[in-house]
């Protein structure tokens, strides 16, 4: 399936650099969340946004190598296991094919009106399972 992976490029900006002159860790986390949001939007065209919202339960991030000002990084994401109220997502951030950071995030689906955890409905579950590697 063509949309199993979702990726985009980002040029590192000066406001993302820390006192060690490389990308601050919080920006990797922001990119992980941005990748999830962009991929979800590309899959659903906002069709579920009135009813549901995904929230993070857990982030696991491995920082392998730093990125620097003006680097162009590729941010790639895909769906992992989806079960009950949760869905796992993976993200890799690389520069010229060199892996810089990898992450696994567990997301939980909420009913937007009730702001309560909800079991993933079959139509969303099927969509996510079709994308799982």
Kinemage of the C-alpha trace (Angstrom):
@kinemage 1
@onewidth
@group {chain A} dominant
@subgroup {mainchain}
@vectorlist {calphas} color= white
{ca unk a 1} P 0.000 0.000 0.000
{ca unk a 2} L 1.409 3.400 -0.993
{ca unk a 3} L 0.488 5.217 2.202
{ca unk a 4} L 1.952 2.716 4.709
{ca unk a 5} L 4.781 5.182 5.207
{ca unk a 6} L 4.363 8.909 5.433
{ca unk a 7} L 7.380 11.159 5.203
{ca unk a 8} L 8.299 14.779 4.769
{ca unk a 9} L 11.401 16.915 4.886
{ca unk a 10} L 12.203 19.719 7.310
{ca unk a 11} L 15.054 22.209 7.324
{ca unk a 12} L 16.387 22.828 10.824
{ca unk a 13} L 15.757 26.414 11.929
{ca unk a 14} L 17.702 28.576 14.361
{ca unk a 15} L 14.945 28.456 17.011
{ca unk a 16} L 15.405 24.641 17.161
{ca unk a 17} L 19.076 24.853 18.176
{ca unk a 18} L 20.167 24.632 21.812
{ca unk a 19} L 23.244 25.801 23.729
{ca unk a 20} L 25.237 22.830 22.401
{ca unk a 21} L 24.656 24.085 18.835
{ca unk a 22} L 22.519 21.129 17.787
{ca unk a 23} L 18.792 20.433 17.660
{ca unk a 24} L 17.278 20.454 21.126
{ca unk a 25} L 15.631 17.177 22.148
{ca unk a 26} L 12.204 18.775 22.528
{ca unk a 27} L 12.187 19.511 18.800
{ca unk a 28} L 12.544 15.823 17.956
{ca unk a 29} L 9.496 15.196 20.108
{ca unk a 30} L 7.635 17.979 18.281
{ca unk a 31} L 8.579 16.407 14.939
{ca unk a 32} L 7.357 12.992 16.149
{ca unk a 33} L 3.972 14.484 17.007
{ca unk a 34} L 3.864 16.523 13.802
{ca unk a 35} L 4.533 13.382 11.754
{ca unk a 36} L 1.649 11.564 13.458
{ca unk a 37} L -0.728 14.478 12.925
{ca unk a 38} L 0.243 14.954 9.279
{ca unk a 39} L -0.032 11.248 8.496
{ca unk a 40} L -3.421 10.951 10.213
{ca unk a 41} L -4.712 14.007 8.334
{ca unk a 42} L -3.511 12.563 5.011
{ca unk a 43} L -5.294 9.272 5.727
{ca unk a 44} L -8.615 10.634 6.916
{ca unk a 45} L -9.053 14.100 5.385
{ca unk a 46} L -10.340 15.187 8.822
{ca unk a 47} L -13.329 12.835 8.512
{ca unk a 48} L -13.118 11.741 12.184
{ca unk a 49} L -11.968 15.048 13.720
{ca unk a 50} L -15.384 16.089 15.033
{ca unk a 51} L -15.816 12.875 17.005
{ca unk a 52} L -12.349 11.759 18.058
{ca unk a 53} L -8.918 12.965 19.062
{ca unk a 54} L -5.686 11.030 19.612
{ca unk a 55} L -3.660 11.715 22.759
{ca unk a 56} L -0.234 10.424 23.743
{ca unk a 57} L 0.143 7.805 26.445
{ca unk a 58} L 3.851 7.105 26.018
{ca unk a 59} L 6.882 8.247 24.036
{ca unk a 60} L 10.061 6.186 23.690
{ca unk a 61} L 12.834 8.074 21.895
{ca unk a 62} L 16.363 7.022 21.049
{ca unk a 63} L 18.716 9.878 20.177
{ca unk a 64} L 21.443 8.447 17.972
{ca unk a 65} L 23.159 11.397 16.312
{ca unk a 66} L 22.573 15.176 16.385
{ca unk a 67} L 21.125 17.414 13.701
{ca unk a 68} L 22.413 20.939 13.149
{ca unk a 69} L 21.290 24.305 11.836
{ca unk a 70} L 20.132 24.179 8.208
{ca unk a 71} L 20.297 20.378 8.025
{ca unk a 72} L 17.491 18.920 5.977
{ca unk a 73} L 16.009 16.013 7.872
{ca unk a 74} L 13.571 13.407 6.625
{ca unk a 75} L 10.832 12.514 9.077
{ca unk a 76} L 9.210 9.140 8.324
{ca unk a 77} L 6.341 7.498 10.206
{ca unk a 78} L 4.212 4.361 10.087
{ca unk a 79} L 1.592 2.529 12.145
{ca unk a 80} L 2.445 -0.358 14.463
{ca unk a 81} L 0.036 -2.469 16.515
{ca unk a 82} L -3.482 -1.178 17.075
{ca unk a 83} L -5.542 -2.726 19.852
{ca unk a 84} L -8.429 -1.775 22.140
{ca unk a 85} L -8.084 1.965 22.750
{ca unk a 86} L -4.416 2.217 21.682
{ca unk a 87} L -2.334 2.486 18.549
{ca unk a 88} L 1.448 2.393 18.300
{ca unk a 89} L 3.286 4.586 15.825
{ca unk a 90} L 6.925 4.623 14.804
{ca unk a 91} L 8.975 7.573 13.592
{ca unk a 92} L 12.487 7.759 12.199
{ca unk a 93} L 14.329 11.013 11.653
{ca unk a 94} L 17.309 10.901 9.328
{ca unk a 95} L 19.716 13.127 7.437
{ca unk a 96} L 21.045 11.937 4.073
{ca unk a 97} L 20.165 8.352 4.979
{ca unk a 98} L 21.835 8.519 8.428
{ca unk a 99} L 19.424 7.638 11.237
{ca unk a 100} L 19.433 10.427 13.836
{ca unk a 101} L 16.480 9.535 16.037
{ca unk a 102} L 13.881 6.810 16.290
{ca unk a 103} L 10.717 6.832 18.352
{ca unk a 104} L 7.758 4.707 19.304
{ca unk a 105} L 4.664 6.477 20.558
{ca unk a 106} L 1.537 4.880 21.986
{ca unk a 107} L -1.564 6.891 21.221
{ca unk a 108} L -4.997 6.564 22.824
{ca unk a 109} L -8.300 7.479 21.164
{ca unk a 110} L -10.660 9.828 22.995
{ca unk a 111} L -14.263 10.695 22.345
{ca unk a 112} L -13.950 14.420 21.740
{ca unk a 113} L -17.293 15.445 23.246
{ca unk a 114} L -16.979 13.319 26.374
{ca unk a 115} L -13.173 13.606 26.627
{ca unk a 116} L -13.165 9.942 27.610
{ca unk a 117} L -11.142 7.021 26.338
{ca unk a 118} L -13.033 5.103 23.686
{ca unk a 119} L -12.447 1.726 22.081
{ca unk a 120} L -11.206 2.267 18.532
{ca unk a 121} L -14.273 1.883 16.265
{ca unk a 122} L -14.139 -0.756 13.534
{ca unk a 123} L -13.842 1.735 10.651
{ca unk a 124} L -10.742 3.351 12.200
{ca unk a 125} L -9.388 0.012 13.394
{ca unk a 126} L -9.617 -1.438 9.895
{ca unk a 127} L -7.887 1.599 8.383
{ca unk a 128} L -4.998 1.362 10.849
{ca unk a 129} L -4.635 -2.414 10.566
{ca unk a 130} L -4.398 -2.136 6.782
{ca unk a 131} L -1.425 0.212 7.252
{ca unk a 132} L 0.430 -1.895 9.820
{ca unk a 133} L 3.704 -3.354 8.614
